[in-house]
């Protein structure tokens, strides 16, 4: 039951944000009593923390499975982008901002771990792309990995990327293309141009 509560509350948080996540609404949505939820979680904060842990592992495990496919590194980046976008229901960035605002300690801890995982994955991707002649050899891997991490997180800032002007999918698509075109060799650009439906 604990796992089911975590899964359902995380799904609700991603759709409705912090305001839509109450013990009452979770209990109602699941058809259980609020007492059942309190049996496993004393506070909403505990539940949010457990949900962020669940989501972190769901995403990192999914990305690892994509990497294991050993696809072309450019295609791999699009597969990862699509997977994360789907899991986070990224058309709605409001929960991200509410999480940052109302649970700053959990958010900061998650960002630290997210950076470590993303750095690991991007480093592998960059090395593979360089070995295959798709990415430029003069890339500073540690620097480019950090550029990617900062970019991925900052494109969620609605003060800059207002969803009234751009869709979340459009923003993510443009960012990944911008990133790849900055590091690709001519061979990589040719692959990218010939596979526009990635």
N, C-alpha and C positions, 0 to 999 in steps of 0.2 A: 504493500500500500504506500509506503514511504516513497518509493521510486515513481509510482503513478502520480502522487501529489507533486513531486518535483517536476516531472515531465509536463503535467497540465499547467502548473503555475508558471513555468518558464514560457510555455506557448502563449499564455495569456499576457504575460509581461511584454513579450515581443510585439504583440498586436495592440495592446491597450496602454502599455506603459505602467509606471508605478501607481498611478491613481486608480487604475482599473484592477490592481492586484490587492484584494483584501481577503481575509480569511473567509468572510461571508460569501463573496462572489466565487471563490475557488470551491467552497463547499457546495454551493448551489450548482455550479457547472458540473461538478463531479457526482452530484447526487449523494453526498455523504454529509455527516454532521460536522460542524466546526470543531467539536470536541475531538473528532478523529484526527483532524489536522494538528491540533494542539498536543496530541499524544506524541507526535514526532518533532514538532517545531514550536518552541516557546514564543517566538516573535516573528514578525514579518521579515526582519533583517536576517534571521537564521535561514528562513526559506529562500530569500533572495541570494544569499551566499551559497546555499546548496544548489540553487538553480544555475548560478554563474559557473560553478564547478562542473555541473552536468553539461552545460553548453560548451565549456572550454574543451572537455574531453571528446564530446561529440564532434566538434570541428577538427581538433587535432588528429583524432583517429581517422576521420574522413579524408583529411588531406594526406595522411600517411598512405592510405589505400590508393589514392590517386597517384602519388609518387611511385608506388610499387608497380604501377602499370608501365612505367618506363617509357612514357610517351615522348615525342618531340618536346623539348623544354618550352617552346612557345605555346604549343597546344596545352601543355600541362598548366601553364599560367591561366589560361582561359577556363580550363576545367575546374581549377581551384576557385577562381573568381565566381563561376556559376554555382558551385557547391555552397560556398560561404554565403553568397547572396540569397540562395534558396533557404538555407537553414536559419539565417538571421531575419528573414522576411524583410529585406532591406529597402523595400519601397516606403517603409515607415521608419524614419530616423528618430522620431520623438522618444521612444524608449531609451535609446542610447544616451540622449541628453538628460533624461530624467534619472537614469542610473548614475551618471557622472555627478549630478547635482545632489541627489538624495542619499547616495551610498558611496561617498568619495573614497573611503578606505578600501572597500571591496573593489571599487573601480580601479584604483591605483595598483592594487595587488594583481588584479587581472591583467592590466596593461603591461606590467613588468614581465609576467609569465608569457603573455601574448607576444611581446617583443622577442623573448628568447626563442620561442617556437618559430616565429616568422623568420627570424634571422637564420635559424637552422635550415629551414625549407628554402628560403631565397638563396642562401649561400650554395646549397646543393644545385639549385636550378641554374644559377649563374655559372658555376663551374662546368656543369654539363653543357650548357649553351656555348661556352668558350671552347670546350673540347670538340664540339661538333661544328665549330666555325660559324655559329649563328649569332653569337654575341662578340663584341669587340674584345680583343685580348688585353687592352690597356685598362680595363675596368678595375677600379678600386672596390673590391667586393664588400669590404666592411662599410664603406661609405655609401655605396649604392643600395645595400640592404637597408640602411637607416633611412635613406631617401624614400624608399618604397614604403617602409613602415609609417613614417610621418605623413606621407601622401595619402595612404589608405585610410588613416584615421581622421585626417583633416578635411577630406572631401565630405565628411558627414556634418560639417559645420554649416548649419542652415543660414547663418548670418552672411556667409559668403556664397554658398550654393543653395539658394532659396528654391524649394521644390515647386514654387509657383512658376518658376522660369525653366527649370530642368527636371526631368524625372531622375530618380535614383539610379535607374538602369543606364540612362544616358550619361550620367556623371561617371559611373563606374567604368562604362565602356570607353569613354574618352580618356579617363585616367590611365587605364591599362594600355591602351594604344600609344598614348604619350610616353609612358614609361618604356615600353618595348622599342619604340622607334628611336629612343635616345640611346639604347645600348646595342641595337642590332647591327650586324655587318650587312653588306649588300645581299649576301646569301639569306640572312635572317629576314631582311625587308622583303625579298622576293617571296619567301615562304609566307610571310604575313599578308602580302598583297594578293597572293594566290589562294589564300584560305580566309577570306573575309567573313565567312559564315561560321567561324570557330565559336 
